[in-house]
Amino acid sequence: MSSLMHRLLISSLAAFAAMILACERGVAGSEDPDLIFRKSTVFNFLTPNDKLATYGIDDPVVEGVACHFTVPEKGGLAGAFGVAEQVSDISLACRQYGPIKFREKFEQGDVVFRERRAVLFKKMQIVRGCDVKRNILIYMVYSDKLIEGSPKNSTSAVPLQPWGGGSDAPKCADWVK
């Protein structure tokens, strides 16, 4: 294959991958996550390093709750072109940072955030539920793949608390469909 054809193929694949990632990133109406920081974990000589990246998101339905997740990001040539399949190791921590206000009712397991982890067929999802008995919001992150699933996951619990000396905390049970 000629050098020109090889470069055209690589740039076409990169454009295709960027288009898919742009179309598939996030849940409808949600914003991209906020990058908090990245830390290199593997040095690559001429291509981008492998990294761990920590991102923050706000729950689009529950005002006053934010989640932070850390994902590995592959470097190398495939990572540079955005076509590397990312591993499923994702950690999650969610916390109440202000008064809780529900914007709408939700179902157990509703998607809070979704992001592609490979060009095709693999995505990471953060879902929300309510522990009705204990009045705790539960967030779970997992990665799934169309052909073979992944049992790797992480869970975070957010007990709903009154904020700033105000009234009682709302009951998440009142907001579950």
C-alpha positions as CSV (number, residue, x, y, z in Angstrom):
1,M,0.0,0.0,0.0
2,S,1.4,3.4,-0.9
3,S,2.2,5.9,1.8
4,L,-0.5,8.3,0.5
5,M,-3.2,5.6,0.5
6,H,-2.1,4.5,4.0
7,R,-2.4,8.1,5.3
8,L,-5.8,8.5,3.7
9,L,-7.0,5.3,5.3
10,I,-5.7,6.4,8.7
11,S,-7.3,9.8,8.4
12,S,-10.6,8.3,7.2
13,L,-10.7,5.9,10.1
14,A,-9.9,8.7,12.6
15,A,-12.7,10.9,11.1
16,F,-15.1,7.9,11.2
17,A,-14.2,7.2,14.9
18,A,-14.6,10.9,15.8
19,M,-18.0,11.0,14.1
20,I,-19.2,7.9,16.0
21,L,-17.8,9.2,19.3
22,A,-19.5,12.6,18.8
23,C,-22.8,10.9,18.0
24,E,-22.7,8.4,20.9
25,R,-21.2,10.5,23.7
26,G,-23.5,11.2,26.7
27,V,-27.2,11.0,27.2
28,A,-29.6,13.2,25.2
29,G,-29.5,16.6,26.7
30,S,-26.5,16.0,28.9
31,E,-23.2,17.7,28.7
32,D,-19.7,16.3,28.3
33,P,-18.1,15.5,31.6
34,D,-15.7,18.0,33.2
35,L,-12.1,16.8,33.1
36,I,-10.7,17.3,36.5
37,F,-7.2,16.0,35.8
38,R,-5.2,13.2,34.0
39,K,-2.2,11.3,35.3
40,S,0.2,9.3,33.0
41,T,0.6,5.7,34.0
42,V,2.6,4.3,31.0
43,F,5.2,6.2,29.1
44,N,5.0,5.8,25.3
45,F,8.0,7.2,23.4
46,L,6.5,8.8,20.2
47,T,2.8,8.5,20.9
48,P,0.5,9.7,23.7
49,N,1.0,8.0,27.1
50,D,-1.6,5.8,28.7
51,K,-3.4,7.8,31.4
52,L,-5.9,7.7,34.2
53,A,-8.4,10.5,33.8
54,T,-10.9,11.8,36.4
55,Y,-14.1,13.4,35.3
56,G,-17.0,15.1,37.1
57,I,-20.7,15.2,36.2
58,D,-23.8,16.6,37.8
59,D,-26.9,14.4,38.0
60,P,-29.3,15.8,35.4
61,V,-32.3,14.9,37.5
62,V,-31.1,15.4,41.1
63,E,-29.8,18.9,41.8
64,G,-27.2,18.8,44.5
65,V,-25.5,15.5,43.6
66,A,-22.3,15.2,41.6
67,C,-20.4,12.0,40.5
68,H,-16.7,11.7,39.8
69,F,-15.4,8.7,37.8
70,T,-11.9,7.7,36.9
71,V,-11.2,5.8,33.6
72,P,-8.1,4.5,32.0
73,E,-7.3,6.1,28.6
74,K,-5.1,4.2,26.2
75,G,-2.4,6.1,24.5
76,G,-0.3,4.8,21.7
77,L,-1.1,5.1,18.0
78,A,-4.7,3.8,18.4
79,G,-5.3,6.1,21.3
80,A,-3.9,9.1,19.3
81,F,-6.5,8.4,16.6
82,G,-9.3,7.7,19.0
83,V,-9.9,4.1,17.9
84,A,-8.4,2.3,20.9
85,E,-10.8,0.0,22.8
86,Q,-10.7,1.3,26.4
87,V,-10.7,-1.2,29.3
88,S,-13.7,-1.6,31.6
89,D,-11.9,-0.6,34.9
90,I,-13.9,2.4,36.1
91,S,-14.2,3.8,39.6
92,L,-17.1,6.0,40.8
93,A,-17.8,8.3,43.8
94,C,-21.0,10.4,44.1
95,R,-21.7,12.9,46.8
96,Q,-24.3,15.5,47.9
97,Y,-22.8,19.0,47.5
98,G,-25.8,21.1,48.1
99,P,-29.5,21.0,48.9
100,I,-31.3,18.1,47.1
101,K,-33.9,19.1,44.6
102,F,-35.5,16.5,42.3
103,R,-36.3,17.9,38.8
104,E,-38.5,15.0,37.7
105,K,-39.5,11.5,38.6
106,F,-37.2,8.7,37.5
107,E,-37.2,4.9,37.2
108,Q,-34.8,2.6,39.1
109,G,-31.8,2.1,36.9
110,D,-32.2,5.3,34.8
111,V,-29.1,6.3,32.9
112,V,-27.4,9.4,34.3
113,F,-24.5,9.4,31.9
114,R,-23.4,7.2,28.9
115,E,-20.1,7.2,27.0
116,R,-18.6,5.0,24.3
117,R,-15.4,3.1,25.4
118,A,-14.7,1.7,21.9
119,V,-15.5,2.7,18.3
120,L,-18.2,0.1,18.2
121,F,-20.3,-1.9,20.6
122,K,-18.9,-0.9,24.0
123,K,-20.1,1.7,26.4
124,M,-19.8,2.9,29.9
125,Q,-23.0,3.8,31.8
126,I,-23.7,5.5,35.1
127,V,-27.2,4.6,36.3
128,R,-29.2,5.8,39.3
129,G,-31.6,4.0,41.8
130,C,-33.2,4.7,45.1
131,D,-32.9,2.6,48.2
132,V,-36.4,3.4,49.4
133,K,-36.0,1.9,52.9
134,R,-32.9,4.0,53.7
135,N,-33.5,7.1,51.6
136,I,-30.2,6.7,49.8
137,L,-29.5,7.4,46.1
138,I,-27.5,4.6,44.6
139,Y,-25.2,5.1,41.6
140,M,-23.6,2.3,39.7
141,V,-21.1,2.5,36.8
142,Y,-20.5,-0.4,34.5
143,S,-19.2,-1.2,31.1
144,D,-21.1,-3.3,28.6
145,K,-20.2,-4.8,25.3
146,L,-22.6,-6.2,22.7
147,I,-20.9,-9.5,22.2
148,E,-19.4,-10.2,25.6
149,G,-20.4,-8.3,28.7
150,S,-18.2,-7.1,31.5
151,P,-18.9,-7.8,35.2
152,K,-16.7,-4.9,36.2
153,N,-18.6,-2.2,38.0
154,S,-18.5,0.2,40.9
155,T,-21.2,1.6,43.2
156,S,-21.6,4.7,45.2
157,A,-24.3,5.7,47.7
158,V,-25.5,9.2,48.5
159,P,-27.6,9.4,51.7
160,L,-30.0,12.3,51.3
161,Q,-29.4,14.8,54.1
162,P,-30.8,18.2,55.1
163,W,-28.5,21.0,53.9
164,G,-27.7,24.2,55.6
165,G,-30.0,23.9,58.6
166,G,-33.0,23.7,56.3
167,S,-36.0,21.4,56.4
168,D,-35.9,17.6,56.1
169,A,-34.2,16.1,53.1
170,P,-36.6,15.0,50.4
171,K,-37.5,11.3,50.1
172,C,-36.2,9.7,46.9
173,A,-39.1,7.2,47.2
174,D,-41.4,10.1,46.3
175,W,-39.6,10.6,43.0
176,V,-39.4,7.0,41.8
177,K,-41.9,6.1,39.0
